[in-house]
């Protein structure tokens, strides 16, 4: 136990040096309330997600004539098509068309065949729209015999199924997080949601089964809420109902340090090629890109489907933490392989599906008109930022930092670190200096 505490304190010291912890849970915002003080509003789960032009074209043209869409480095939509007529329609709509051999129906059929094969823990597959392939990955735990058997299944499907071995292991990211603690594990809060009567933390389903009791401290004295209506495996989401019923002020803001935060203004489905940000209590604020959709991961605990695949890093303890871009909620950290030193692959549960299945609304910032969520720039509008900044007030920073190095207060210290770090040095890891200045100037005069 003393060893574990020393490791956590060292982790805290490292985080304090780089800034960058972000938490969406209102347990943090209760301690560091944000502006404005007016109550936030919800985005109905029935509202259509803010999709891009490429996604709309794919939906209109159908799975037999297209094979997905993505945004290129310049933020322009690209649609994979299987015939000249579809290509012409895409070009008339102002998007780029890429001719491919295999349709979305082919890719989904291949994924269905892989799902029907005997399950192998430590494997994953996802639809890679850019390469027009289904990419199957096996981590270091997959035996040579199991990998050989899966390779034979892939060969039977066709050459558009690509096999890759990965270093590390595909694991859920629970151990070591401090923001919310229970006997089931330790996780990061994701986003705050409401059903109109009560408020909840939306987090990962693997963090704990229904009935898990969560605390804000590692001694089990400060009870926060109870898990209910979770789904794992299959999906990876759950609700933690606040004991007090309400998330409190600042529920629409996620903190990024130095007294600042990012306002969450809406929810959307992720797009391949989209620049995204994720945060968790272990590795802080990190940037990456969506590399594939409809990913399936065979964790040791079970199989999860429909995930977002990214190249952003994550580490144990980041589970349940938010993924977002331009102030729009996109996903919840599920698991992956690698770490933030060597890099890796991280998978996310789409927020849109979780909201739909749970029948709740995302708590978001009020728009200037007061009647809905303010629209946020999409991935196709240029370089991405975490979102518009907002001040965080309400807690003395020096007091909080002194608590972080006290082993007796490891739990509470880590809980409030998201709103209290002194410097947003984590932006060093987000952009090169020139790019950082450009997006800071473009998105917010108060950012950083």
Order of alpha helices (4+ residues) and beta strands (2+ residues): alpha-alpha-beta-alpha-beta-beta-alpha-beta-alpha-beta-beta-alpha-beta-beta-beta-beta-beta-beta-beta-beta-beta-beta-beta-beta-beta-beta-beta-beta-beta-beta-alpha-beta-beta-alpha-alpha-alpha
